[in-house]
Amino acid sequence: MTVLPKPEVQTLHRCYHGGLDYEEMEYMGIAKEEVIDFSTNCNALGPPAEVKADLSNIAIDRYPDSEATELRRCLAQKMGVLPENILVGNGSIEIIRLIAQAYFGQRYNQKVWK
């Protein structure tokens, strides 16, 4: 059985969010330095002093575990669920994108401006 979205959802045009698309800007002849990006919530002041001190104890010379195993285990123990029931993402936009891809398939991720 194939589950399809409602007809009005199937006809929606895609709307990108979550940062600049440098490839699209290059295609349009726009330099990234010419654009002020209001699509993300970034702190231009950086973290507070207490957070900076804590960050000095973290190894930043390696990539983190792509499955966030330790984090999922800690959260699972605290929440009383299995680690397999926890999804960790790099921000809410990644989680929303994963949900959309699971529902709509890979066609969701194709560029439309070329």
MODELLER restraints for C-alpha pairs under 7 A, 6 or more apart:
rsr = mdl.restraints
at = mdl.atoms
rsr.add(forms.Gaussian(group=physical.xy_distance, feature=features.Distance(at['CA:17:A'], at['CA:39:A']), mean=6.51, stdev=0.5))
rsr.add(forms.Gaussian(group=physical.xy_distance, feature=features.Distance(at['CA:18:A'], at['CA:39:A']), mean=5.79, stdev=0.5))
rsr.add(forms.Gaussian(group=physical.xy_distance, feature=features.Distance(at['CA:18:A'], at['CA:40:A']), mean=5.76, stdev=0.5))
rsr.add(forms.Gaussian(group=physical.xy_distance, feature=features.Distance(at['CA:18:A'], at['CA:93:A']), mean=6.38, stdev=0.5))
rsr.add(forms.Gaussian(group=physical.xy_distance, feature=features.Distance(at['CA:19:A'], at['CA:39:A']), mean=5.71, stdev=0.5))
rsr.add(forms.Gaussian(group=physical.xy_distance, feature=features.Distance(at['CA:19:A'], at['CA:40:A']), mean=5.94, stdev=0.5))
rsr.add(forms.Gaussian(group=physical.xy_distance, feature=features.Distance(at['CA:20:A'], at['CA:37:A']), mean=6.93, stdev=0.5))
rsr.add(forms.Gaussian(group=physical.xy_distance, feature=features.Distance(at['CA:22:A'], at['CA:32:A']), mean=6.91, stdev=0.5))
rsr.add(forms.Gaussian(group=physical.xy_distance, feature=features.Distance(at['CA:25:A'], at['CA:31:A']), mean=6.84, stdev=0.5))
rsr.add(forms.Gaussian(group=physical.xy_distance, feature=features.Distance(at['CA:68:A'], at['CA:88:A']), mean=6.71, stdev=0.5))
rsr.add(forms.Gaussian(group=physical.xy_distance, feature=features.Distance(at['CA:72:A'], at['CA:83:A']), mean=5.22, stdev=0.5))
rsr.add(forms.Gaussian(group=physical.xy_distance, feature=features.Distance(at['CA:72:A'], at['CA:86:A']), mean=6.14, stdev=0.5))
rsr.add(forms.Gaussian(group=physical.xy_distance, feature=features.Distance(at['CA:73:A'], at['CA:83:A']), mean=5.27, stdev=0.5))
rsr.add(forms.Gaussian(group=physical.xy_distance, feature=features.Distance(at['CA:76:A'], at['CA:82:A']), mean=5.47, stdev=0.5))
rsr.add(forms.Gaussian(group=physical.xy_distance, feature=features.Distance(at['CA:76:A'], at['CA:83:A']), mean=5.09, stdev=0.5))
rsr.add(forms.Gaussian(group=physical.xy_distance, feature=features.Distance(at['CA:89:A'], at['CA:95:A']), mean=5.73, stdev=0.5))
rsr.add(forms.Gaussian(group=physical.xy_distance, feature=features.Distance(at['CA:101:A'], at['CA:108:A']), mean=6.13, stdev=0.5))
